[in-house]
Amino acid sequence: MEGVEEDQVGTPCLRSNLRPIRYSPRFWSPSSTSLNQNSETPKNTTRETDYRHPYSLQEFKTEPILLPNHLVELKATLELEDLQWIMFRNQVDKFNQSFWETHSTRFEELEEEEQSQKDITLKFNRSSHSSSSIQQQKEQINSKLDQFYSDWLIDHKLNFMKYNREWWALLPALIKGGWLAQFRNLKWKLACWRYSILSWKN
């Protein structure tokens, strides 16, 4: 039996600072149910032949397990529910990515404009004022930048409040979906365990 695969987490986005996630199926499934296990490509056969294994690989042949109809139907249902869960989390990630990427891009553009104005002012003051006057100018410019950051938060307060409300509204569904994913996993394990016990007794 194979366990649950791990999610794949990428590097942070330069704009949103969020890490993209590729969600793996949370559905726990047997590795031996595939009917294509014994099919090998010529490349794989050559690699196995070249490798000198202490035992013959043909000695331990595995045969595919044919599941009964009720397990096939249950597996198909659980896999569909798991796919819907993955799609929902992808939609949530796109929502977060879109918001933070848009706001970060706009913020960096305005910040760059403020910084360029600051550099121009300092360059002009170095050529026409004393060092003490330049220091005062730096303090004034830094104060203007602080005001810029404050104004940005105030101007976008409603947008952030709207984002927070939408994000909080998604949290119950995310928590419920996580619990249901664990329940599906447990349900499938118990079904397989029950089938293996009954088959062994018969």
C-alpha positions as CSV (number, residue, x, y, z in Angstrom):
1,M,0.0,0.0,0.0
2,E,1.2,3.5,-0.8
3,G,0.7,6.4,1.6
4,V,-0.4,9.9,0.8
5,E,1.9,11.9,-1.5
6,E,3.4,15.2,-0.2
7,D,2.3,18.6,-1.5
8,Q,4.9,20.4,-3.6
9,V,5.7,23.9,-2.5
10,G,7.5,26.3,-4.8
11,T,9.6,29.4,-4.3
12,P,7.9,32.7,-3.2
13,C,6.5,34.9,-5.8
14,L,8.5,38.1,-6.2
15,R,5.3,40.2,-6.2
16,S,2.9,38.6,-3.8
17,N,5.5,36.9,-1.6
18,L,3.3,33.8,-1.6
19,R,4.5,30.3,-2.3
20,P,2.7,28.4,-5.0
21,I,1.5,25.0,-3.9
22,R,0.8,21.9,-6.1
23,Y,-1.6,19.8,-4.1
24,S,-1.2,16.1,-4.2
25,P,-4.2,13.7,-3.9
26,R,-5.0,13.1,-0.2
27,F,-6.6,9.9,-1.3
28,W,-4.8,6.8,0.1
29,S,-4.7,4.1,-2.5
30,P,-3.1,0.7,-3.1
31,S,-0.1,0.6,-5.3
32,S,-0.8,-2.8,-6.7
33,T,-4.3,-2.0,-8.2
34,S,-2.8,-0.8,-11.5
35,L,-3.2,-3.2,-14.3
36,N,-0.1,-1.9,-16.1
37,Q,2.4,-2.9,-13.4
38,N,3.9,-5.7,-15.4
39,S,4.3,-3.7,-18.6
40,E,7.9,-2.5,-19.1
41,T,9.4,-0.3,-21.7
42,P,12.6,-1.5,-23.4
43,K,14.5,1.2,-21.5
44,N,13.5,-0.1,-18.1
45,T,14.2,-3.7,-19.1
46,T,17.7,-2.7,-20.2
47,R,18.4,-0.9,-17.0
48,E,17.3,-3.8,-14.9
49,T,19.4,-6.2,-16.9
50,D,22.5,-4.1,-16.6
51,Y,22.0,-3.9,-12.8
52,R,23.3,-7.1,-11.2
53,H,20.7,-7.8,-8.5
54,P,21.5,-10.5,-6.0
55,Y,18.1,-12.1,-6.6
56,S,16.3,-12.7,-9.9
57,L,13.7,-10.0,-10.5
58,Q,11.5,-12.5,-12.3
59,E,11.4,-14.7,-9.2
60,F,9.0,-12.4,-7.3
61,K,6.2,-11.6,-9.7
62,T,3.4,-9.3,-8.5
63,E,-0.1,-9.7,-10.0
64,P,-2.6,-6.8,-10.1
65,I,-5.3,-6.9,-7.5
66,L,-8.8,-6.8,-9.0
67,L,-11.0,-4.9,-6.6
68,P,-14.7,-5.9,-6.1
69,N,-17.4,-3.7,-7.5
70,H,-18.3,-2.0,-4.3
71,L,-14.7,-0.9,-3.7
72,V,-14.3,0.3,-7.2
73,E,-17.4,2.5,-6.9
74,L,-16.3,3.8,-3.5
75,K,-12.8,4.6,-4.8
76,A,-14.3,6.5,-7.8
77,T,-16.6,8.5,-5.4
78,L,-13.8,9.4,-3.0
79,E,-11.4,10.3,-5.8
80,L,-14.0,12.7,-7.3
81,E,-14.5,14.3,-3.9
82,D,-10.7,14.6,-3.4
83,L,-10.4,16.3,-6.9
84,Q,-13.1,18.8,-5.9
85,W,-11.2,19.5,-2.7
86,I,-7.9,20.2,-4.7
87,M,-9.8,22.5,-7.1
88,F,-11.3,24.5,-4.3
89,R,-7.9,25.0,-2.6
90,N,-6.5,26.1,-6.0
91,Q,-9.2,28.7,-6.3
92,V,-8.4,30.0,-2.8
93,D,-4.7,30.3,-3.7
94,K,-5.6,32.2,-6.9
95,F,-7.7,34.6,-4.9
96,N,-4.8,35.3,-2.5
97,Q,-2.3,35.5,-5.3
98,S,-4.4,37.9,-7.3
99,F,-5.0,40.3,-4.4
100,W,-1.5,40.5,-3.0
101,E,0.2,40.6,-6.5
102,T,-2.1,43.5,-7.6
103,H,-1.5,45.5,-4.4
104,S,2.2,44.8,-4.2
105,T,2.7,45.9,-7.8
106,R,0.8,49.1,-7.3
107,F,2.6,49.8,-4.0
108,E,6.0,49.3,-5.5
109,E,5.3,51.5,-8.5
110,L,4.3,54.4,-6.2
111,E,7.1,53.7,-3.8
112,E,9.6,53.9,-6.7
113,E,8.2,57.3,-7.7
114,E,8.6,58.6,-4.2
115,Q,12.2,57.2,-4.0
116,S,13.1,58.8,-7.3
117,Q,11.9,62.2,-6.2
118,K,13.9,61.7,-3.0
119,D,17.1,61.0,-4.9
120,I,16.6,64.0,-7.2
121,T,16.1,66.3,-4.2
122,L,19.2,65.0,-2.4
123,K,21.3,65.3,-5.5
124,F,20.2,68.9,-6.0
125,N,20.8,69.8,-2.3
126,R,24.4,68.4,-2.3
127,S,25.4,70.9,-4.9
128,S,23.9,74.0,-3.3
129,H,23.7,73.4,0.5
130,S,25.9,72.7,3.4
131,S,26.2,69.3,5.1
132,S,23.9,70.3,8.0
133,S,21.3,71.5,5.6
134,I,21.5,68.3,3.6
135,Q,20.9,66.3,6.8
136,Q,17.8,68.2,7.6
137,Q,16.6,67.6,4.0
138,K,17.1,63.9,4.5
139,E,15.0,63.9,7.7
140,Q,12.3,65.8,5.9
141,I,12.3,63.3,3.0
142,N,12.2,60.3,5.3
143,S,9.3,61.9,7.1
144,K,7.6,62.3,3.7
145,L,8.2,58.6,3.0
146,D,6.7,57.7,6.4
147,Q,3.7,59.8,5.5
148,F,3.5,58.0,2.1
149,Y,3.3,54.6,3.8
150,S,0.7,55.8,6.2
151,D,-1.4,57.3,3.4
152,W,-1.2,54.1,1.4
153,L,-2.7,52.1,4.3
154,I,-5.4,54.7,4.8
155,D,-6.3,54.9,1.1
156,H,-6.5,51.1,0.8
157,K,-8.2,50.4,4.1
158,L,-11.5,49.5,2.6
159,N,-9.8,47.1,0.1
160,F,-8.0,45.4,2.9
161,M,-11.1,45.1,4.9
162,K,-13.0,43.6,2.0
163,Y,-10.2,41.1,1.4
164,N,-10.2,40.1,5.1
165,R,-13.9,39.5,5.1
166,E,-13.7,37.3,2.0
167,W,-10.7,35.4,3.4
168,W,-12.5,34.9,6.8
169,A,-15.5,33.6,4.9
170,L,-13.4,31.0,3.2
171,L,-11.8,29.6,6.4
172,P,-14.8,27.5,7.6
173,A,-14.9,25.8,4.2
174,L,-11.1,25.2,4.3
175,I,-11.3,23.7,7.8
176,K,-14.3,21.5,6.9
177,G,-12.7,20.4,3.7
178,G,-9.5,19.3,5.6
179,W,-11.6,17.2,8.0
180,L,-13.5,15.6,5.2
181,A,-10.2,14.8,3.4
182,Q,-9.0,12.9,6.5
183,F,-12.4,11.2,6.8
184,R,-12.2,10.0,3.2
185,N,-8.8,8.6,3.8
186,L,-9.9,6.8,6.9
187,K,-13.1,5.5,5.2
188,W,-11.0,4.0,2.3
189,K,-8.6,2.4,4.7
190,L,-11.4,0.8,6.7
191,A,-13.1,-0.5,3.6
192,C,-9.8,-2.1,2.3
193,W,-9.1,-3.5,5.7
194,R,-12.6,-5.0,6.0
195,Y,-12.3,-6.5,2.5
196,S,-8.9,-8.0,3.3
197,I,-10.2,-9.6,6.5
198,L,-13.3,-11.0,4.9
199,S,-11.2,-12.4,2.0
200,W,-8.8,-14.0,4.4
201,K,-11.5,-15.7,6.3
202,N,-13.1,-17.0,3.1
